[in-house]
Amino acid sequence: MHVYLITTFLVGGCWLTLHQATMHAVIYHNPGCGTSRNTLALIRHTGVEPQIVDYLQHPPSRETLQSLIAAAGITVREAIRQKGSPYLELGLDDPALDDTALLSAMLAHPILINRPFVQTPLGTRLCRPSELVLDLLPPATRGFVKEDGESLLDEAGQRIRR
């Protein structure tokens, strides 16, 4: 027996109906990152089992990385991780570096790719903070607490505004 939850969203003035059991999601994940782990947990919390890409082990192609960045509506520089990476050692803080050079560095050193990127039929986001993923998912129906103890969703699945 298959159970499907049908959810209807208002997106950009148009109604979009999703079947939660069949929603496709992809997360570019680093299991060593708390934000990435919380994002993955939030996706699963809504009943979606995503395709998980461990981008440190399996880096995206240049085309895929460019596509993720463009779809997320951010710049290449905004997609670079500075903290805990060789960003400064590689001189990537030089404002004269163009997108081609920055992308090449990210592909040569995948730890420079900020995470997690998530793609669903509702869009693509760099999910920092992790709760940004909620804009890409069916509504939650119960509470959620991040691994550090911070409550993100109340017992009815509604976002707790800070």
N, C-alpha and C positions, 0 to 999 in steps of 0.2 A: 504494500500500500504506500502511495506517495502522498504527502501532505504539502500543499503549496500555500504560502501566505501571499496574497495579492495586496500590494501597497500602491497607492496613488499619490504622486507628488505634483506640486505646482512648480515648474521649472521654467524660468524666463517667460512667464505668461502662458505656457502650454502645460497641459496635464500629461504626465508620463506615468504609465502603469508598469510596475516591475513585479515579476514573480521572484520572490526572495530565494526560493530553492534553486533557481536557475541563474541568479545574478552572478556574473563573472567579475572577479576582482583580481588584480595583480598588485602585489606589494614587493618593492625593491627593498629588501630587508637586511639588516645587520643584527644578528642575534646577540651581539655584545652591547648593543645600544638600548638603554632603557626606554627612550622615546619610541624606537622601532618596535620593541616588545609590547609596549602599551598600545600602540597603533594596531598591531596584529591582534592583540586581545580584544580591542574594541570591534574590529571587523568580525571576529568570531562570535563576539557577544551578540551581534545582530543576526546571527544564524548563517552568515556567509563564510564559506571556507575558501580562502583565496589561493591563487597560485602564488607560491613564495619563490622569489628569485633572490638567492644569496649573492648579492652583487659583488661581494669581495672575492668569492670563489668563481663566479660567472659574470664578469663585468658586461654591461650592455655594449652593443656596437655604438660607433659614433652616431649613426643615424637614429638609433633608438634613444640615446641620451639626448640628442638635440630635440627629438620629438617630445620626450618627457618634459624637458625644460620649457619648450614653447607651449605645450598643452597646459602646463601649470601656470603659465602667464608670468614667469619670472625670467630674470636675466641669467646668463651663464655664470656671471660673478656671484649672483645670489644663490646659485646651486652648488657653490664650492664650500666645502667644510673647512673652516679655518682652525678651530680648536681640535687638538688631538690628531693633527695631520701634519705633513711636511710643507704646509702652505708657505710659511715664512722662509724656511730653508731653501725652497725652490724659487723664491723671489716672486711669488704669485701676487704679492701685494702691490706690484708695479702697475700703476694705472695705464701705462702704455701698452700692456699686453692685450691683444685682441681675443675675441671668442675662440678663434681657431687654436691659438696657443693654450688658452685655458682648458678647452676640451681635450687637447692632446695630453695635458698634464693629468686631467681627471682619468683618462683612459689608461695612462701609464701607471697611475697611482690611484686605484679605485677608492681608497680610504678618503680621498678628496671629494668624492661624490656625497653631498649631503643626503640625509635619509630621515625618514623613509618616503619614497615616492609611492603613491597609490593611484591606480587607474581603475575606474568602474564605468558603467554606462552613463553615470552622472557627471563624469569629469575626471580630471587628473590634478593632484595636489602634491606639493611637498608638505607633508603633515608634521610640521613643527609649529606649534605644539601638537601633540597626538590627537587632541579632540577635533582638529580640522577635518579628520577623516569622517566625522559624523555627517558632514555635508554631502558625502559621496555614497551614503549607505541608507538602507531602509531604516525607519525609526526603531529605536530600541524600546523594549517593553518592560524593562526592569533596571534596577540600579547598577552602577559600575564604579569600582574603586581602582585607581591606578596602583601599580606595585609599590609606590612610595606612600600609600595610604590616602592620597587625595581623592575625594569623591568627585566624579565628573557628571554622573547621571543620578537623579533621585530614584526612589523606589518605583516610580511610574515610567522611568526611562527618559525623563525630561532633563535637559542640560541644566546644571547648576551654574548660574551666572555669578561671576566674581566681580 
